[in-house]
Amino acid sequence: MIGFDLGSEAGQERARLAMENFGIAFFESNMTTGQVVVSPNAFAMFGLPVPPKMPVDRTGFWDCYHPDELEAARATFAADLRGERDRDIYCERVRIIRQTDRAIRHIEFLGRMFGPPGARTHIVGMLRDVTELVEAEARRSLLVREVNHRANNTLAVVQSLVRLTQAEDLPDYKRRLEGRIHSLARTQTLLDQAMQHPAAFALLVASELAAYRDHITLESEDVPDLVAQSVQPVAMILYEMATNAAKHGALAAAEGVVRIVARIEGAEVVLRWAEQGGPPLAAPPLRKGTGMAVIQSQIRRLGGTQRLDWAPDGLRAELRFPLACWAGPPGDGAQPKP
């Protein structure tokens, strides 16, 4: 039967090992009668009951094919029987709907066709469920696309930082640019973690503002974790706000403090930044610096808004972000686009 000498103990043992250890089922199709002899485990792959005797009609297996692929599969099978692909090997991978649980599975066939093209008499071969392999290939393909996307996105961010950074001289330019790139590098670690698990806002604050931890207070108990695409822009906003405060605001003084309060308000995440204890502010700055340009570009990236109050005792900033961009739309696992 079916390509193995099942009349011998050795042949039976080889068939048993193949079926048990590799999930392989065997078949022999009689093209004259339209019937097929298969090993019992083939019925489990398709979710069909094991019949009391063999052979059985092939129709029961065809009926399990996914409706989107049935017509193409029949056409390919007929073309092979006619010899249109100039081969005696039948090799196909198809989707089926397993009848026991309606799960979509991927089945691979490999067999040898006997008889001349157009007058085939038998097909002898094997089949196996390759669903896990197909899903692994899909995950690998998705990972490659994601890596390419992230690389292109990072290059675009670096180009933006190079373009936006301004300084009085070359050493100052290098110092400012390196600081922003180092912040970007730190964020990549959190971004890698966020690809597997959402990133906590408190962890992001601790990472980006580590140099000022003795001058920062944070309240963010009810704020959801950030999805991967939100980690980088929020990290850059925090870094630039802290850099501006270190140059001109509260973090430029030993007694200065920054209070960060993050809350959910309706369908928005509201981030309030309040500085105190720094040099008094006589008036808003006359021009928008590099840091503010970076902040505003990242806020726009998340579809957010910004309101600034240049109070004499320190900057007050209110940033609002759509909750769907911060944490992802509820229920469907979707993530915002950068």
N, C-alpha and C positions, 0 to 999 in steps of 0.2 A: 504493500500500500504506500502510495504517496512518496515515492522516491527513496524510501528506507526499506531494507529487508526486514520487515516486521515479523517475518516467520522465524527469525533467529533471535536468541536472547540478546546478542550484542546490538542488533538493530533496534530492538525494543528499548534497550537501555539508552541508546543514543537519542532516540526520539523523546523518551521521558526527560532526560537531562535538558534537551533543547527547550522543551515546553516549560519545565519548571524553573530553570535558571535564567533563561533568556526571553521568556514570554513569547516564544515562537509557536505559531500554529501551522499545520500543514494542510494542503488542499490538493485535490486532483479533480479537474473539471472535464467532463465528457461533453465536447462541443456538439456531438451528434444528438444526444438526448437532452442536453440542457441541464443535466444534474451534476451534483458535486459531492465528493466524499471529503470530509474535513475532520480534523482532530477535535475532540470535544471542547478544548479551551477556546476555539474560534467562536463558538456560540456565546461564551462569556464576554468576549471583546465587543460583540455587537448587541449584547443584552438580549439574546434570543434563547428560548428554552432548548435544551438538548433533546433531539428527537429520539424516539425509541429504536430507530434503525436508520441505516444509510443505504443508498445515497439519498440526498434531498435536492429539491429544486433550488436553483440559484436565485430565484425571484425574491425569496425572503431576505437575502443579503442586499440585493439591489434596493429593496424598499427602505433599508436603513440609511442609504446615502443621503447626505445633506441636499436639500432641494436646490441650493445654489450651485451644486457641482454635479448633480445627477446627469444632466444632459451632456455636459462636456466629458464626463467619465465614460458614458456609453459611447460617445463618438470616438474617443481615444481607443477604447477597447475594440470597437469595430474596425478602426484603421489598422490596429496591430494584427487583427485576424486577417485582414486583406493584405498585409505585408507592406503597407504604405510607408512605414518607418524603417524598412529594410533591416529587420532584426527578428530573431527568434526568441528574444528575451522579453518577457512582459514585466515591466517595472513601473509602478505608479504609487503615488501617495494621495489619499483622498480623505475628505472629512465625512464622518458618519454621525448619526444621532443614536447613541446607545439607548436601546428601548427600555431598559429597566429604570433609568433615572433621567433620560432625555439629555444627558451630558453630550457635548460635542467632543468627539475624539478623532484623532488622526491615525489612519491605518495605512501601513505601507505593504505593498504586494511585490514579491519577486518570484518569478516563475519562468519555466521553459515551455515554449509552445512547440507541439509536435504536429507534423503534417505540413504540406506545402501551403504557401500563402493563398488565401481564398478558400482553402479546404482543410483548415486545422481540425485535428481530431481530439487532441487532449492538451490541457495545460497542467503542469505539475509544478508545485512550488510551495512557498511559505508566505505567511503574513505575520505582522506584529504591530502592536500598538506603540506608536512613536510620539504620543501626545507630549510627554515630558520633554523629549528632544526638541520638538517643534517649539514649545513654549520657551525652552532655554535659548534657542536660536533667536526668537523674537526679543527676549530680554537682552541678549547680547547686542542685537541690532539697535535696540532702543538706547542702550548704554553708549554705544559708539556715537549715535546722533547727539546724545546729551553731552558727551565729552567735547565733541566738535562745537556744539552750541556754546558751552561754557568757555571754551578756549577763545572763540570769536568774541564773546561778550567781554571777557577779561581784557583782551587786546583793545577793544573799543573803549573800555573804561580807562585803561592806561593812556591811550591816545588823547582822551578827553582831559586827563589830569595834566599831561604834558602841555596841552594847548592852553589850559586855564591857569596854570601856575604862573604867578608873576613874582618878581623879586628885584631887589636893587642891584645885585651883582651875581656872578656865577656861583660862588660858594653858598649864598643865601638861597638861590634857586635850587641847587642840589640838595640842600638840607630840607627844604619844604617838599620837594618832589619825593625824596626818599621817605620822608615821614608818611606821605599819603600812600606810597607803594607798600610800605611796611604794614600800614593799616589794612590795605587790600589783602596782603598775604595772610594776616591774622584772620581776616574774615573768611578766607578760603577754608580754614580748618573747621570753622563753624558751619560753613556751607556744605562741606562733605558730611558732617554729622546731620545736617538738616535734610539731606537727600534720603536718609534712612529714618530720621525722627525729627519732628519740628524743633526749632531752636527757641529756647526760653529767652524772653526779652531781658530778664535779669542777667543771664549769662552773657548776652551780647554787651550789655552795659559794662559788666565787670571786665570783659575782654578789651573793649575799646577805650575805656576810661581808667585802666589799671593804674596809670601814672598819677591819677588824681583821686584815688580811692578815699583818701582821708578828707577830701573836700566835697564829696558827692553823697547826697542822700537820695534814695530811690523808694517810691511807692508804686507798686504795679501788681498788686495781688490778683486782680481779676482779669488781667490782660492775657489773651491767648498766646500760645507760641506762634512764632513766625514760620510760614512755609519757606521753602528753599529760595524762591525767587525774590523774597522780600528781605532776606538776611543781608545781602550785600548793600543795597541802597540805604537801609536803616543804619547799618554799621558806618557807612560813609557820612551820613548826616550827623551821627553822634560824634564821630571823630572831628569833623569840621567845626561843629559847635564848640567842642572842647578846645580845639586849637584857637578859635577866635577868642574864647574866654581867657585862654592862657596869654594871649597877646594883648588884649584890650580890656578884659573884663575881670570877673571875680577870681578866676584862676591865676591871675597875674599878681595877686596879693596873698600873703601868708594866711590872713584871716578870711579870705574869700571862700564862699561855699556856693554850690549849685544844687538846687532842689529839683529833682525830676519826678513828675507825677504822671503816670499813664493810667487811663481809664477807658472803659467802654461807655460810649454815649450813643444810644440808638444803634445805627448801623456803621458807626465810626469808632476807630481807636484815636483817642485824643491824647497827645503828648505835650505836656506843659513843662517848660524849662525856665527856671527863675534863678537869676544870679543875685548875689548879695555880698557886700564886703569888699568889692573891688574898687578901683579908682572911680570917682564920680563921673557920670556921663553928662557932658554939657549939652549935647545935641546928637541926633542920629548922625551916622557917618555920611560924609559928603558923596562918597562913591561906593559902589558895590565891589567888594574885593573878590579875590579868587575863591576863598572859602564859602562866601555867601552864594556865589554862582554855582559851586558844586552842590551845596545844600539844596538850592532851588531846583536844579536839574534832577536830583534824586527824588525830591518830593513830587515833581511832575511825573517821574517814572512810575510812581506808585499811585498816581491819580489823586494826590493829596493837595492840601492847601496850607498856607502859612500866614500867620499874623504876628507882627513884631511890635513890641512896645519898648522904646528906648527910654525907660524911666531913669531919673538921675541916679538912683541907688543900684541900678543894674538892669540888664536886658531881661525882658519877659517875652518868651516866644510860645506860641500855641500852634502846634502842627496837628492837622487832622488827616487821617488816612481811612479810606474805605475798608471796612472790616473784611470784605471779600478779598481785597488785595493783601491785607496783612496776614490773615489766617487761612485764606482759601474759602470758596463758596461752601456753605454748609451742605453736608450730605453726599456730595458727589465726588469728593476727593480732588476736585480740580484745583489748579494752582494758577496764580496770576502770571501773565506773560511779562517778561522784562521789556 
